[in-house]
Amino acid sequence: MRQHLLAPVVALATLTLATPARTQVSDPIPYGLTARSELGYGCAQPCMCAWFQRGPLTGDFALHLTGMDFLYAHYALLDIVWRSEIPDGAGTRTETLKGHGTYDIGGPGVGRQRMQLDLTAEDGFAHHFDSGWVEIPPGPALDLEIPMGHACYDSVLRVVALPLGGDLQAGGLWARLTAAPNPTGAGTDVVIALALPEPVAGEVAVMSATGRTIAVIASGVLPAGVSRWRWDGRTTSGADAGVGVFWVHARFGSQALTHQFVRLK
């Protein structure tokens, strides 16, 4: 009787393991797993059994911004449909995993990220995966190793994903631009967040739907890490910008990032 690829294995010891995007143009953002994604199962660390199998993981999901606070942006992972190919005796066994999860990113300094997943296999077996808080690696991809919640982590997901259908490089640097809440009421401040891997000269502004700059949020050298500003809905002259569709525009030399948001009555 074969063991399910996500089923627990007998533990030999109990310790802990944790190992260690970004342009946002639309919401939700469709993401696809890259060739570096994989599923491993067997006796992973800390048990360190000799038996451990790895195979490629493919598929996609959607990343939806659910909120922001002083330090972190919070996302939901939606529509997860992933397929794994694991060596199994004389051949390869294919499994389909479906489910949802959460992703949090931000924090001081270089920043931290955490991904939690609730996945169900075709035969109904369900389990929870949790990366814990880990540093954000340099580069454009979501990149996390996410162990199963058992003592010996008999299943480990390596999730390396990029947005589908778009180039998220800004001058060769990864960056992320958000505005929340979205939509927002006319009496509520909009929190604009920009994440950069290193300082760069540029400008962050709010533009109308016609492309007119109505408020400059930041200008000059923009720092590395996550910067946040509050826009109170007023133009540079102090007038209320009204309701409708607006754009946050971040410019770095000849490169630019934009994020659309809506103000309601």
Buried (B, 14 or more C-beta within 10 A) or exposed (E): EEEBBBBBBEBEEEEEBBEBBBBBBEBBBBBBBBEEBBBBBBBBBBBEBEEBEBBBBBBBBBBBBBEBEEBBBBBBBBBBEBBBBBEBEEEEBEBEBBBBBBBBBBBEEEBBBBBBBBBBBEEEBEBBBBBBEBEBEEBBBBBBBBBBEBBBBBBBBBBBBBBEEEEBEBEEBBBBBBBBBBEBEEEEEBBBBBBBBEEBEBBBBBBBEEEEBBBEBBEEEBEBBBBBBEBEBEBEEEEEBEBEEBBBBBBBEEBBBBBBBBBEE
